[in-house]
Amino acid sequence: MSDVARVAAGLNALVAADQHQGGHADLEKAALKGRDSALELQQRCASERVRRALYTLAAEYTDAAAWSCTDARNLEQAQRYLNESATYAGLSQDGPTEMSVWVSLAILAAQRHNWHEALAAAQAAQASTAARRDPFFDSLGRVRSALAYSALGESRNALRSLGSAQEAFAKASERERPHWTAFYGQAELDHLGAIVNNRSGRHTHAEAMAHRALAKIPPGFRRNRALATAQLALAQLHQGDAEEAIATATDVFTIMDGDPLPGRMRTLIGDFHRDLFTLAPSITYARDWSDRLRAEWSRA
């Protein structure tokens, strides 16, 4: 198990790199290196306990590579990694690890706008052993369902699932959980709630939830702070506050501090740009926004 602990130590660095910059090629390579280290140890004599722990690590590292590709919107490669991760998760016989694959599949399907598949994966996560045993995982599955329902235009189901996710999270105790869960806390739940409310046309509620998220997101979670800021900008824009919304959206670039935006974030900023020129095409600030956007896009 000391070898297992040594290989597992690299996961913390991956989580930190992801939250700082988002998905990128170096993160994908580092994740695959961790996977290879876990699989190499499988070739040695080991107890069943050690073998299952190594398969858990192989699944987590491969899932991290898949997530990096999803965030960068390299979706076909992400799918291949998730297929591989699902195999290792099954071999690990570890409930939270198997659930991580369902959550990742839900996120990947959402990036493809395949909302029915995203909902099916989220519901599989809700039905998992991990979700039945721990309200934390139950909340995670329910909020993914809420996101899928909201995209499908089923606002009542979306808000019901969001409320259930909040109730489940409030029941979750503080205890050690796998590395991949580090992103999910009250701040992320509020951020995802802002998305659900924006999609449901409840922009005042979305603005309030985005503000709550931004007040709680840990300092090192730069990418998530930028995403929540973009949701805030969308909520402000759809309430008619175009000038304030542009200022908020511009903060996304400040938060990312000159680094290229991950593909998923670029898509979200593109959505804001499209909505801006649909709702308020003639305001003076829109031209300055377009100039800034072109400058930032050139960094990619």
Secondary structure, DSSP 4 states (H G I P E B T S, - for coil): -HHHHHHHTHHHHHHHHHHHH-S-HHHHHHHHHHHHHHHHHHTS---HHHHHHHHHHHHHHHHHHHHHHHHTT-HHHHHHHHHHHHHHHHHHT-HHHHHHHHHHHHHHHHHTT-HHHHHHHHHHHHTSHHHHH-HHHHHHHHHHHHHHHHHTT-HHHHHHHHHHHHHHHHH-------GGGGG-SHHHHHHHHHHHHHHTT-HHHHHHHHHHHHHHS-TT-HHHHHHHHHHHHHHHHTTT-HHHHHHHHHHHHHHHTTSPPPHHHHHHHHHHHHHHHHH-TT-HHHHHHHHHHHHHHTT-
